[in-house]
Amino acid sequence: MAPRILLARHGQTQWSLAGKHTGRTDIALLDEGRRGAKLLGERLHQAPWAGLPDVEVRTSPLVRAKETCELAGFGDRAQPWDALLEWDYGAYEGMTPGEIKSARPGWLIWRDGVPEGESLAAITARADEVVGWARSADRDVLVFAHGHILRTLGARWLGYDVSFAARIRLDPTSLSILGWAYGEPAIERWNDTGPLA
């Protein structure tokens, strides 16, 4: 079987709840985020996943992703990886899209990027590194990371430009699976928050 990549977005934080761009600011999970991480873990330890005994696990080194990984029951198997860090939002760190658009009407991060932060080309290159690693594995892989880097991974897995990521939302503590259909890269599951209902 060709390898798949399972994507777990970190649980809810104060800034994600407020809609603020949270790049490299190291913010802890809220109680709601911790609860969601535990529920995600319970789900991944039941059928059909059964704890993913052979999966290779990587996590962003930021506390919100690492804690989600640990609470989900994969912390002892996870390796931190800087390629999974969230987008460096530069001057837009901590701002909401509304605040940014009031100063820059029509702004779209997936097209216009951010000043003083990571370029579209740089986040694309990081996503390509993760995709290359996942596709070269001889087994499924599981990553715990952040909304924008995971959306970028989705776009790049499918072979699309990073701008495609604008069309695929991703909620906190969601599970997504990128795999294959008819020999082509495909989305098997996206933004699944089933255990949180």
BAKOLSE-276085 format. One record per atom (N, C-alpha, C, O): z, y, x; residue in one letter. Coordinates in steps of 0.02 Angstrom, whole numbers, plus 50000, padded with zeros to 5 digits. Example, Ala and Ser with C-alpha at 12.3 -4.5 7.8 and 13.67 -1.06 7.14 Angstrom:
503904971650660A
503904977550615A
503904983550660A
504234983450712A
503544988850642S
503574994750684S
503945000250645S
504025005750670S
***
This chain:
500004994150042M
500005000050000M
500005006250044M
500375006650094M
499595011150026A
499585017450064A
500235021150054A
500525020849999A
500485024650105P
501135028050099P
501105033850049P
500605037250041P
501675034750017R
501765040449971R
502295044950001R
502675042950045R
502325051049975I
502865055649994I
503225057849931I
502925060549884I
503875056549930L
504305058649875L
504625065249894L
504905065949948L
504575070149849L
504825076849862L
505425078249818L
505375077749757L
505985080049848A
506575081949810A
506745089249826A
506895090949883A
506705093449775R
506905100449786R
507665100949781R
507975097449742R
507945105249822H
508685106049822H
508935108349754H
508555110849712H
509585107549745G
509905109549683G
509965117149676G
509795120949721G
510205119149618Q
510245126249600Q
510745130049645Q
511285127649660Q
510525135949667T
510955140549705T
511015147049665T
510655148049616T
511455151449687Q
511525157849653Q
510865161849656Q
510665164949607Q
510535161649713W
509905165449720W
509335162149682W
508925165749652W
509285155549680S
508745152449642S
508845153749567S
508365154549530S
509475153749546L
509635155349476L
509415162449459L
509175163649403L
509495167049505A
509305174049495A
508565175349508A
508325180949496A
508205170349532G
507495171249546G
507345174849611G
506795177449621G
507835175049656K
507735178549720K
507385174049770K
507505168049772K
506955176949811H
506635173249864H
507155171449916H
507455175849949H
507275165049924T
507785162549970T
507435158550024T
507295152650016T
507295161850079G
506955158550134G
507445155450182G
507665149850173G
507615159250233R
508045156650287R
508775158350277R
509195156250317R
508945162150224T
509645163450209T
509965156850189T
509715153350145T
510525155150220D
510825148650210D
511345149050154D
511925150750166D
511135147450094I
511555148150035I
511745141250009I
511325136750004I
512385140449991A
512625134049967A
512425132849894A
512225137549859A
512475126649873L
512335124849804L
512885127449757L
513465128049777L
512695128849696L
513175130049643L
513435123349619L
513165118149637L
513965123449578D
514215117149549D
513665113649510D
513605107549513D
513265117449474E
512695114649437E
512205111249484E
511935105949467E
512085114249542G
511645111249592G
511925104749621G
511545100049633G
512585104549631R
512895098449656R
512855092849604R
512725087149620R
512975094749541R
512925089849487R
512215087049483R
512115081049478R
511715091549487G
511015089349484G
510835084749542G
510475079849533G
511095086249602A
510955082149661A
511235075049651A
510915070149669A
511835074649623K
512135068049610K
511735064149559K
511625058149566K
511505067549507L
511095064249456L
510425061949484L
510195056449468L
510135066049527L
509505064049560L
509625057749602L
509225053149601L
510185057649638G
510355051849678G
510465045549636G
510225040149654G
510815046349580E
510925040649536E
510255037849512E
510155031849509E
509795042349496R
509135040249473R
508755036449528R
508445031349514R
508775039049589L
508405035849643L
508725029349666L
508425025449703L
509345028049645H
509675021749662H
509615016549607H
509895011149612H
509255018249553Q
509115013549499Q
508385011549501Q
507995014249540Q
508195006749459A
507495004749453A
507085010749430A
507325014649389A
506475011549454P
506105006949497P
506225008149572P
505935004649614P
506645013049589W
506715014749660W
507245010749697W
507165009349756W
507765008849662A
508285004449690A
508555006849758A
508695002849802A
508635013349765G
508915016149827G
508425016949883G
508605019049938G
507795015349870L
507255016249920L
507475013449988L
507515017250037L
507625007049992P
507935004250053P
507515005050116P
507795005250171P
506855005350110D
506435005750169D
506155012650182D
505765013650229D
506335017450142V
506045024150147V
506325027850208V
506905027050227V
505895031850239E
506105036250293E
506275043050262E
505885045550221E
506845045950280V
507095051950248V
507125057650298V
507375056950354V
506865063450277R
506925069550316R
507175075150270R
507055074950209R
507515079950299T
507775085550260T
507695092050298T
507705092250360T
507615097350260S
507675104050290S
508375104650319S
508845101950290S
508455108250374P
509125109050402P
509555114050365P
510145114750380P
509285117550316L
509675122450278L
510165118950232L
510015113650205L
510755121850224V
511315118450191V
511145116350119V
511375111050098V
510765120250082R
510625118450013R
510205112150008R
510295108249961R
509765110950055A
509365104850056A
509775099050084A
509765093550056A
510135100250139K
510545094950169K
511075092350120K
511195086350115K
511395097050085E
511925095050038E
511625091149980E
511925086349956E
511035093149956T
510705089449903T
510555082349926T
510675077549890T
510305081749987C
510165075150017C
510795070950021C
510785065050003C
511335073850044E
511965070150052E
512245068049984E
512445062249976E
512245072649935L
512515071049869L
512085065849833L
512335062149791L
511445065649849A
510995060749819A
511075053949852A
510775049049829A
511455053549906G
511595047149938G
511135045249995G
511085039350012G
510785050250024F
510315048750078F
510495052250144F
510115051850192F
511065055550146G
511265059350205G
511315055350268G
511145057750322G
511555049050263D
511645044950322D
510985042450351D
510965039950407D
510445043050312R
509785040750334R
509315046450351R
508745045350373R
509535052550341A
509085058350346A
509085061450416A
509605061850449A
508505063650436Q
508435067550498Q
508235074650478Q
507775075550439Q
508585079750504P
508385086650491P
507725088150526P
507595085650581P
507315092150495W
506655093750522W
506465100950505W
506415102750446W
506365105050556D
506205112050546D
505555113150508D
505465118350477D
505105108350509A
504475109050472A
504595109550397A
504155111850360A
505195107450374L
505355107650302L
505755113950283L
505955114550225L
505855118450330L
506185124750312L
505785128450258L
505185127650253L
506135132450219E
505785136450169E
505395141950204E
505525143650262E
504915144750169W
504505150250191W
504955155850217W
505455157450185W
504795158750273D
505155164650299D
504865170650262D
504305172750277D
505245173450215Y
504995178850172Y
505035185750204Y
504825190650174Y
505285186150265G
505295192550300G
505625198050260G
506195197350238G
505265203550250A
505525209450214A
505685208050141A
506035211850109A
505415202550114Y
505515200950043Y
506095196050032Y
506225194049975Y
506445194250084E
507025189750077E
507535192850030E
507725198650038E
507765188849982G
508275191049935G
508015195249877G
508405197349834G
507365196449874M
507075200349820M
506775195849767M
506555190249782M
506755198249705T
506435194549651T
505695196649648T
505515201949673T
505265192449618P
504565194449611P
504495201149574P
504065205149592P
504905202349524G
504875208649487G
505025214649532G
504685219749527G
505525214049575E
505685219449621E
505105220749669E
504945226449684E
504795215449693I
504235216149739I
503645219349704I
503325223849732I
503495217049643K
502915219649607K
503005226949585K
502515230449575K
503625229249578S
503725236249561S
503495240749618S
503285246449607S
503555238349680A
503325242149738A
502605240349757A
502265244249791A
502385234549736R
501725232049756R
501395228649695R
501355222449693R
501145232549647P
500855229649586P
500305224549602P
499905225449647P
500315219149562G
499805214049570G
499935209149626G
499535204649637G
500495209849661W
500655205449717W
500725198249695W
501015196749643W
500445193649735L
500525186449726L
500645183449795L
500215183949839L
501205180249804I
501385177649870I
500855172949897I
500715172949957I
500555168849853W
500075163749875W
499405166749897W
499005163249928W
499305173049883R
498695176449904R
498845181949956R
498475182850004R
499395185549944D
499535191549983D
500055190550039D
500105194750084D
500425185050036G
500925183750088G
501495188650086G
501625191850035G
501845189150142V
502445193350147V
502425197350212V
502205194850263V
502665203650210P
502705207450272P
503295205250315P
503825203550289P
503195205250380E
503725203750428E
503985196650423E
504525195050450E
503615192250390G
503835185250382G
503295180450405G
502875182150446G
503325174550377E
502865169250396E
502185170150361E
502165171550301E
501655169350398S
500985170250370S
500785164150328S
501085158750333S
500285165150285L
500005159650246L
499755154050292L
499835148150278L
499445156050348A
499195151050396A
499755147050427A
499685141050438A
500325150250441A
500885146750472A
501215141750425A
501375136250445A
501315143750362I
501615138950315I
501135133250300I
501345127550289I
500485134750299T
499985129450290T
500015124550348T
499985118450338T
500075127050409A
500105122650468A
500725118250465A
500685112350483A
501295120950444R
501895116850439R
501805111350386R
501995105650396R
501515113250329A
501395108350276A
500925102850301A
501025096950286A
500405104850337D
499935099950364D
500275095150412D
500105089250415D
500765097650450E
501145093350496E
501525088050456E
501535082150475E
501835090050401V
502215085350360V
501745080350326V
501885074450325V
501185082750300V
500705078350268V
500435073250319V
500385067250303V
500285075450379G
500045070950431G
500555065550448G
500385059750456G
501185067650453W
501725062850467W
501785057850410W
501825051750422W
501785060250347A
501865055750290A
501285050750286A
501395044850272A
500685053050297R
500105048550292R
500065043550349R
499755038250341R
500385045050405S
500365040450461S
500925035250458S
500935030550497S
501385036150411A
501945031450405A
501695024750377A
501185024450343A
502075019550392D
501895012950365D
502325011350303D
502345005650280D
502655016450277R
503065015650217R
503135022450183R
502935027550211R
503405022450122D
503515028650087D
504025032950125D
504435030450162D
503975039550114V
504435044250144V
504735048650090V
504425049750038V
505335051150102L
505695055350055L
505915061650092L
506225061250145L
505755067450064V
505965073750095V
506365077950046V
506225078249986V
506875081250072F
507285085950034F
507145092850063F
507255094150122F
506895097350020A
506715103950046A
506735109049990A
507155108649945A
506285113849993H
506315120049953H
505675120949913H
505155118049927H
505725125249862G
505185126149815G
504505127849844G
504015124449829G
504475133049885H
503815135149909H
503515130549962H
502915129449963H
503925127850007I
503645123250056I
503425116750021I
502925113850041I
503795114549970L
503585108449935L
502955109649894L
502535105249889L
502885115449864R
502265117049827R
501675117449876R
501125115249859R
501805120049935T
501275120249986T
501085113150007T
500495111650015T
501585108750014L
501435101750029L
501005098549975L
500545094849990L
501155100149912G
500755097549857G
500025099649862G
499575095549855G
499925106049875A
499235108549882A
498875105349940A
498295103249934A
499215104849997R
498885102250057R
498785094650053R
498285092150079R
499235090950020W
499135083750010W
498475082549973W
498105077949989W
498355086849923L
497745086149883L
497125088849918L
496565087949893L
497215092149974G
496655094950012G
496455101949990G
495915104350008G
496895105349952Y
496745112049928Y
497045117349974Y
497515116150012Y
496775123349969D
497045129150003D
497745130549976D
497915128649920D
498165133750017V
498845135249997V
498875139149931V
499375138649895V
498355142849914S
498355146749852S
498425142349790S
498645144749737S
498235135949795F
498305131349738F
499035130549718F
499175129049661F
499485131549765A
500195130649751A
500445135349697A
500965134049666A
500095140849684A
500285145349630A
500245141849563A
500565144149515A
499875136549558R
499755133149494R
500215127149483R
500155123749431R
500665125749529I
501105120049521I
501835122049530I
502095122549586I
502165123349475R
502865125449475R
503315119749500R
503135113849499R
503915121749522L
504385116749546L
505095119249533L
505295124449561L
505465115749492D
506145117749474D
506665114749522D
506525109749556D
507255117849525P
507795114949566P
507955107749545P
507925106049486P
508125103649593T
508315096649585T
507775092549551T
507935087749515T
507155094349561S
506605090449533S
506375085149582S
506485085549642S
506045080149554L
505745074749593L
504995074849582L
504765075249525L
504625074549636S
503895074149632S
503675068649679S
504005067149729S
503105065549663I
502835060249706I
502095061549717I
501705062249669I
501905061849780L
501205062449799L
500975055749825L
501265052949871L
500435053249796G
500195046749815G
499435046549814G
499105050949841G
499165041249783W
498455040049787W
498185037449721W
498555034149683W
497565039049706A
497215036349647A
496485035249668A
496145039949689A
496255029049661Y
495565027349680Y
495405029349752Y
494845031449768Y
495905028649795G
495815030149865G
495835037549884G
495715039349942G
495985041849836E
496015049049847E
496725051549838E
497105048749798E
496935056749876P
497595059549866P
497695061849794P
497255064949764P
498275060449766A
498405062049696A
499145063749685A
499575062049726A
499275067049630I
499965068349608I
500155062649561I
499835061749508I
500655058849579E
500905053449535E
501425056049486E
501455053749429E
501825060749508R
502365063549467R
502485070649493R
502465071749554R
502605075449448W
502725082249472W
503265085649431W
503255085349369W
503725088949466N
504245093149435N
504645089349383N
504805092049330N
504805083249397D
505175078849351D
505915080349358D
506225079049409D
506195083149305T
506915084649304T
507275080349252T
507805082249227T
506985074649237G
507245070049186G
507995068849188G
508315069149135G
508285067449246P
509005065849246P
509445071849230P
510035070949217P
509165077849229L
509575083849216L
509625085449142L
510025089649122L
509225082149101A
509205083649029A
509855081848995A
509925082848934A
***
